[in-house]
Amino acid sequence: MNMNHRPCDAEPLPEQLRVFHPAAAEQVRQFHLGMAGYAETPLRELKGLAGTLGLGQLWVKDESLRFGLNAFKVLGGSYAMGRLLAERDGIQPEELTFERLISRNRAEKITFITATDGNHGRGVAYTAAQLHQRCIVLLPAHTAEERVRNIAALGAEAVVTDLVYDDAVRLAARMAKENGYLLVQDTAWPGYEQIPLWIMQGYMTMADECLRQMKTPPTHLVLQAGVGSMAAAVAEYFANACPKTAMKVIIVEPEQADCFARTARSGKEICRVPGEMNSMMAGLCCGEPSTLAWKILRRRAAWYVTIPDGVAALGMRVLGNPLPGDPRIISGESGASTTGFVVDLMRRPDLAAVRGELEIGPDSSVLCISTEGDTDRENYRAVVWNGHCPYPEKQNFVQA
């Protein structure tokens, strides 16, 4: 495990990103309320684990129950798709409802396209099916068969490529341009930022639920990052909703896909991880940060952590085998990464100085988000039942 500290950037946030606040979140939430099957996902308090680790409180948001899709991603894709269709139909954002979109009789089918590690594509496919539109989902090489089947079962065309995630994104963008498809991608780059921004706004529903359920804000917000869209949206929402709370934001990534850690070390230049990223945390295997996410996280996050697969496996086992009185959480590889980090951080004697730097201990309230359930059940059982991917005996933890 490696950890890098970087002082938060004081550079002002661009005007386009000043949309992550409670009033805007309420508008997004009203959109999601209109979707069949919407319900708040539970926020689990792990009192036994918190006491064992020496924490005041430990909260884990369980996104395995989101719309029956086993992951949070549908919140972003659905809202962005809603905004796209609203623009085409002349509907103002404040008047947008899911029911209104469904009721529109469109003479010609629209084709949505996206690239995904699994969960985002499933959310886009689900929403396209609800809206009676077409959908194409490109997946990286070596995607788990279960994730492919789940997307295809929703009526989408699921195509497994021979590419890494970032190159699959580029292919989806090219296909959209050549064929007139609507690209719904959850990462941003120069020239493509409005739709990813809407996706990030969609994630505010989850953040807003957390704050409603917690009643008081956390002292430590531990968020996993692939392209960083979720982490940035949640961090910025909490900063604006709780301006008087000195909240510490910690970003967790796989060692093999450490694009934010690299970018943080470089200063302001966005860095890309080349080649294949062979981590079981498939949802976090993204080699390049979203430009929008980095603009936010360079201001909100001071710590960037990279973890080996064994730490995520630790989180899966701890959440799936709770202490007496704690609820059980089925958390997948990416979902459990943050809890695994917290457990590792608090149990290791050699990290006492780091705990001091983070000011984490008996007075702390820590929030993690289990972003997915067992979206690859074969690997989940291999880890939790069979002990695949053992916890590393020796790890490095480096402060930059």
LOBA-668499 format. One line per 3 residues: number of its first residue (from 1); for each residue x negated, z negated, y of C-alpha. Coordinates in steps of 0.001 Angstrom, whole numbers, plus 524288, in hexadecimal, padded with zeros to 5 digits. Last residue first. Example, Ala and Ser with C-alpha at 12.3 -4.5 7.8 and 13.67 -1.06 7.14 Angstrom:
<pts>
2> 7CA9A/7E41C/7FBDC ~ 7CFF4/7E188/7EE6C
</pts>
This chain:
<pts>
400> 7EC59/80211/82E47 ~ 7F0D5/7F704/82570 ~ 7EDA8/7F994/8173B
397> 7F45A/7F468/80B3F ~ 7ED1C/7F856/7FEF3 ~ 7F32F/7F67E/7F1C8
394> 7EF3D/7F08A/7E4EC ~ 7F80B/7ED3F/7D987 ~ 8014E/7F875/7DC1C
391> 80F49/7F5D5/7D771 ~ 811EE/7FDDD/7CB62 ~ 81774/80BB7/7CC33
388> 81FEB/80C1E/7C004 ~ 8242B/7FE9C/7BB9A ~ 82DEF/8036A/7B180
385> 83AC1/7FE46/7B6A0 ~ 838E4/7FE1D/7C567 ~ 82F69/8095F/7C726
382> 83372/81266/7BC08 ~ 841A3/80ED5/7BE6A ~ 840B0/812FF/7CCA0
379> 83928/81F36/7C89C ~ 84442/823B4/7BFE4 ~ 84E65/81F69/7C9CA
376> 84923/82827/7D497 ~ 852A4/82530/7DFA2 ~ 85237/816DB/7DBA7
373> 856E7/81180/7E8A2 ~ 852AE/81652/7F5D3 ~ 84F2B/811F1/8039B
370> 84CDD/803C1/8001B ~ 84B6E/7FF98/80E31 ~ 842F9/7F3E3/81191
367> 845CA/7E96D/81BC7 ~ 83D24/7DD73/81D7C ~ 84124/7D0FC/82490
364> 83504/7C90E/82779 ~ 833C3/7BA8E/82A50 ~ 82DA3/7B72D/81D2E
361> 823A1/7C242/81DF0 ~ 82012/7CECB/824DB ~ 81836/7CE9F/8315D
358> 81324/7DC43/82E27 ~ 80541/7D886/831A8 ~ 806D2/7CBBA/82A38
355> 80BF1/7D2CF/81E4F ~ 7FFF1/7DB7A/81F63 ~ 7F70F/7CF88/81F76
352> 7FDCD/7CA11/81367 ~ 7FC09/7D6F2/80C2B ~ 7F1C6/7D208/80273
349> 7FB61/7C804/7FD2E ~ 8048F/7D2D2/7F887 ~ 812BD/7CEF6/7F697
346> 81870/7D1D9/80416 ~ 812E0/7DF82/805B8 ~ 815F0/7E3CE/7F7D9
343> 8240A/7DF26/7F8C3 ~ 825A9/7E5B6/8060D ~ 81FA9/7F26E/8011F
340> 82853/7F2BB/7F51F ~ 83413/7F07D/7FDE6 ~ 82FEF/7FC2D/80607
337> 82D9E/80547/7FA85 ~ 83A42/801E6/7F38D ~ 8421F/80D2B/7F923
334> 83784/8173D/7F6F3 ~ 83664/8144D/7E868 ~ 84499/81137/7E5DC
331> 84C0D/804AE/7E860 ~ 85676/7FE96/7DFC3 ~ 858CF/7F1E0/7E70F
328> 85C4D/7E530/7E016 ~ 861A5/7DA43/7E88C ~ 859F0/7CDA5/7EA76
325> 85F2B/7C0DE/7E509 ~ 854C7/7BF7A/7DA94 ~ 84949/7C89D/7DD66
322> 84BC6/7D720/7DC67 ~ 847D0/7E0CD/7D1D7 ~ 84B28/7EE32/7D781
319> 84622/7EAC6/7E509 ~ 83954/7E552/7DFB2 ~ 83776/7F085/7D625
316> 839C6/7FB54/7E00E ~ 83132/7F475/7EA20 ~ 82603/7F357/7E06F
313> 8277F/801C6/7DD5A ~ 82614/804A7/7EBEC ~ 81983/7FCAA/7EBCD
310> 814AE/803D1/7DFB8 ~ 816C9/81100/7E626 ~ 80BC0/80E34/7EF8E
307> 80ED2/809AF/7FD65 ~ 80BA6/80E7F/80B07 ~ 80F29/805AD/81671
304> 81095/80936/824C9 ~ 811A3/7FE3B/82EC7 ~ 814D1/7FEDC/83D40
301> 821A9/80624/83C7F ~ 82A79/807E3/84865 ~ 82398/810DF/8520F
298> 81C19/81998/84879 ~ 8285D/818AD/84037 ~ 830FA/81F8B/84A16
295> 82900/82BA3/84D3E ~ 824E0/82BF1/83EE6 ~ 832F1/82D00/83A60
292> 835C5/8385D/8436B ~ 829E2/84009/83EE2 ~ 82DAB/83DB3/830C0
289> 821AA/8393A/82982 ~ 81A54/8424C/82026 ~ 816F7/84105/811D4
286> 823AB/83C19/80C47 ~ 823A7/834FB/7FF4D ~ 82CBB/829F1/8039E
283> 83892/82E0F/7FBAC ~ 82FCF/83033/7EFDD ~ 82AD4/82238/7EF48
280> 8252C/8258C/7E1CF ~ 8191E/829F6/7E923 ~ 811B1/83691/7E6D8
277> 810AC/83C48/7F480 ~ 80BE8/84A38/7F2AC ~ 8034C/850BE/7FCC3
274> 8005E/84D07/80ABD ~ 8053D/840EE/811F3 ~ 80881/8452D/81FC7
271> 8046D/83E72/82C50 ~ 80BE0/83DE8/8392B ~ 80261/83BD1/8445B
268> 805F6/8301F/84CB1 ~ 7FBE1/825FE/848CD ~ 7F4D9/82A83/83C8B
265> 7F6A0/81DA3/8356D ~ 80548/81E16/8379A ~ 805D7/82C0C/8329B
262> 7FE9E/82861/8263A ~ 80770/81CA1/823E7 ~ 8133D/8252E/826BB
259> 80F0B/82FDF/81D38 ~ 80C0E/82680/81219 ~ 81158/82E62/806C2
256> 8086E/82AD9/7FB3F ~ 80745/81C99/7FF54 ~ 81618/81BDA/7FF88
253> 81BD0/817BC/80CB2 ~ 82080/80B0E/81324 ~ 822FF/8097C/821D2
250> 8234A/7FBD4/827BC ~ 82B6F/7F8CD/833D7 ~ 829BB/7EB5C/83A0F
247> 8356B/7E6D0/841FF ~ 833CB/7DF87/84EC3 ~ 8425F/7DDA4/850AA
244> 847BF/7DE70/85E8A ~ 84AD6/7ED00/85DC4 ~ 85345/7EB85/85188
241> 85C09/7F7A5/8514B ~ 851BD/8003C/857B2 ~ 84676/7FC0E/84EFC
238> 84F66/7FBC1/8431B ~ 853B5/809D1/8456D ~ 845B3/80E4E/847AC
235> 840ED/8085B/83AEF ~ 84C6E/80DB8/83327 ~ 84AFD/81B84/8387E
232> 83C34/81B8A/836EB ~ 83C80/81697/828F5 ~ 84727/82023/8251A
229> 8404F/82C05/82AC2 ~ 832BA/82840/82614 ~ 82EC3/83497/81EB9
226> 82D39/82BD6/812D3 ~ 82D94/81E46/8187D ~ 83134/810FE/81302
223> 835E7/8065A/81C26 ~ 832A7/7F7E1/81D79 ~ 8396B/7F1B9/8294E
220> 83421/7E43B/82C4B ~ 83A61/7DA1F/8354D ~ 847EE/7DDDE/830D0
217> 853B4/7DE88/839E9 ~ 85EBB/7D488/8396C ~ 86C62/7D755/83404
214> 8663A/7DCDE/8279C ~ 87228/7E4DA/82392 ~ 874BD/7EB0F/830D9
211> 86636/7EDBE/8326F ~ 86531/7F430/82537 ~ 8718C/7FC3B/8273E
208> 86C02/80176/83401 ~ 85F80/80574/82D18 ~ 8672F/80CAE/82297
205> 86FD5/81382/82C8B ~ 86393/8169E/83465 ~ 85F54/81FDD/8299A
202> 8684A/82A50/82F12 ~ 86086/82A20/83BAC ~ 85493/82E2E/833E4
199> 85C0F/839B3/82E5D ~ 8606A/83D80/83C16 ~ 8522D/83D40/84062
196> 84E55/84585/834A1 ~ 8587D/84F80/8393D ~ 85364/84FC4/84738
193> 844DB/85038/8440A ~ 840A6/85D88/83F2C ~ 83841/86477/8494B
190> 82C8F/85B98/84760 ~ 82E73/8547B/83A6C ~ 838F7/84B79/83532
187> 83C40/845AB/827FD ~ 8496D/8435E/821CB ~ 84CA4/851B9/8200F
184> 85A25/857A2/82105 ~ 8574E/86641/82256 ~ 86393/86E4E/824BF
181> 8626B/87B58/81DA2 ~ 86137/88850/824E0 ~ 859C2/88EFE/819F8
178> 84C04/890FC/81F61 ~ 84BD2/884FE/8281C ~ 85171/87BFD/81DC9
175> 8482C/88158/81375 ~ 83C86/87EBC/81C4A ~ 840CB/870D3/81F10
172> 84303/86E47/8109B ~ 83571/87398/80D8D ~ 82F3B/86AD4/817C5
169> 83625/85F03/8120A ~ 8317D/862D4/8046C ~ 823B5/86332/80A17
166> 8252F/8552A/80EC1 ~ 82A69/85098/8019D ~ 81FCC/8567E/7F90D
163> 822C8/863D0/7F354 ~ 825CB/869A6/7E5E4 ~ 83435/869FA/7E96A
160> 83FCE/86354/7E2F0 ~ 84C38/869F3/7E7D4 ~ 8592E/862AB/7E843
157> 86497/86B6E/7EC0C ~ 86EC3/86189/7F040 ~ 87B5E/85EAE/7E905
154> 87A79/84FEC/7E916 ~ 8758F/84FCD/7DB10 ~ 869F5/857FE/7DF88
151> 8651B/84CCA/7E804 ~ 86655/842A4/7DD2F ~ 85FF8/84BC6/7D369
148> 853F5/84DB6/7DC0C ~ 85262/83F03/7DDFB ~ 8539A/83CB8/7CF68
145> 8494B/84710/7CC8C ~ 83EFC/83FB2/7D432 ~ 83860/84890/7DE2C
142> 82B85/84DE1/7D8C6 ~ 82A75/858B8/7E2EE ~ 83162/85637/7EFB4
139> 84012/85825/7F16F ~ 847E4/8626C/7F8BB ~ 85669/85FE1/7FAFF
136> 8600A/86ABB/7FDEC ~ 86DD0/8674E/8028D ~ 87AB4/86E5D/80442
133> 8864D/868BD/80BA5 ~ 892B1/861A2/80769 ~ 890A0/8569A/8114E
130> 89033/84C36/806AB ~ 88755/8550D/7FEA6 ~ 87E38/856E1/80A3B
127> 87DE2/84823/80C02 ~ 879F7/845B1/7FDE4 ~ 86FA3/8506D/7FE30
124> 869C6/84AC2/80AAC ~ 8697A/83D1D/804BA ~ 86363/84229/7F81B
121> 85930/84971/7FFF7 ~ 85593/83D20/80764 ~ 85437/83572/7FAB9
118> 84BDD/83EDD/7F2E7 ~ 83E49/841D9/7F838 ~ 84536/84B5A/8012D
115> 84599/858BF/8073E ~ 851DB/85D09/80E65 ~ 85BBF/867F6/80F6C
112> 869BA/8687C/81457 ~ 8718D/874D1/811F0 ~ 87DE5/876A0/81A07
109> 889CF/87CD5/813C1 ~ 8914D/886C5/81BB1 ~ 89F6E/885D1/82037
106> 89DFF/8778B/823C1 ~ 8AAB3/86FC0/8230E ~ 8A7A9/8631E/82A39
103> 8AE25/85755/823D7 ~ 8A162/852A7/81DE1 ~ 89AE6/851A5/82B2C
100> 8A63C/849FF/83102 ~ 8A5F8/84088/82592 ~ 89786/83E08/827BC
97> 899FF/83A03/835B4 ~ 893BD/83EE9/84239 ~ 89AAE/83BD2/84EF3
94> 88F2F/8348B/85521 ~ 8862B/83FA2/85108 ~ 88EAC/849FF/857A8
91> 894AC/85429/84E99 ~ 8926D/8628D/85202 ~ 89324/86737/843DF
88> 88503/86BBA/842E2 ~ 8801F/85F86/849B8 ~ 88898/85706/840FD
85> 88327/85DF8/8350F ~ 87540/85A3F/83896 ~ 8792B/84C66/83C7A
82> 87FD5/84A50/82F67 ~ 87431/84FB5/8281A ~ 86B89/84636/82F7B
79> 874A7/83AE4/82C50 ~ 8754A/83E5C/81DE9 ~ 8669B/84016/81C86
76> 86360/83305/822B9 ~ 86CCE/82A2A/81B77 ~ 86ADA/831B6/80EC6
73> 85CFA/82C56/80E17 ~ 86094/81E5B/80A78 ~ 85EE4/81F52/7FBC0
70> 86614/81DA7/7EEBC ~ 86FEF/82873/7F1A3 ~ 87C5D/8208C/7EF11
67> 87F62/8213B/7FD8B ~ 8743F/81798/80048 ~ 87372/80DB8/7F51F
64> 864D7/80EC4/7F24F ~ 86272/80BB6/800A6 ~ 86028/7FD27/7FE8A
61> 85B3A/7F70B/80B3D ~ 8514A/7EC86/807A6 ~ 8502F/7DFDB/80F70
58> 84587/7D5A2/80E41 ~ 846B4/7C90D/815E8 ~ 83D94/7BDFA/819CB
55> 83254/7C2F5/811B8 ~ 82938/7BB43/808DD ~ 82945/7C4F7/7FD9D
52> 830D3/7BC21/7F455 ~ 83A62/7B85A/7FF00 ~ 83CE7/7C68F/802AD
49> 83E93/7CA1F/7F454 ~ 848D4/7BF9E/7F259 ~ 84FF9/7C2D1/7FEEA
46> 850E4/7D167/7FC62 ~ 85B39/7D555/80650 ~ 861A5/7E21E/80273
43> 8673C/7EB59/80CA2 ~ 87228/7F29E/805E6 ~ 875A1/800C8/808D2
40> 8806C/8027F/812BD ~ 88AFD/80B5D/80D85 ~ 88DC8/819E7/80EDF
37> 894C1/81FD3/80338 ~ 89BB9/82A9E/80A8B ~ 894D2/82D92/8174A
34> 89BDB/82945/823A5 ~ 89417/81CB3/824B6 ~ 887E5/82528/82530
31> 88C1C/82B50/8320A ~ 88FC9/81E05/837A5 ~ 8824E/81932/833E0
28> 87BEC/82413/83BA2 ~ 88398/8206C/847DC ~ 88056/81216/8459E
25> 871EB/81557/8445B ~ 87245/81C0A/8519F ~ 87778/80F9B/857EB
22> 86DE5/80718/8503C ~ 86186/80E6F/8545A ~ 8594A/8195C/84EB7
19> 85BCF/82482/85836 ~ 8500A/82376/86109 ~ 848AC/82D5E/858D2
16> 84BF5/83947/8611E ~ 8471A/8322B/86D58 ~ 8393A/8315A/86839
13> 83490/8237D/86547 ~ 82B14/81E20/86F39 ~ 81CB8/81CA9/86B0A
10> 819D6/80E64/86833 ~ 8144F/8114A/85AB3 ~ 814E9/805DA/85151
7> 807AC/80048/84DCD ~ 802C2/805A6/840CA ~ 80092/7FD7A/834B0
4> 7FD5F/803FE/827E7 ~ 8002A/7FECD/81A6D ~ 7FB01/8037D/80D7D
1> 80000/80000/80000
</pts>
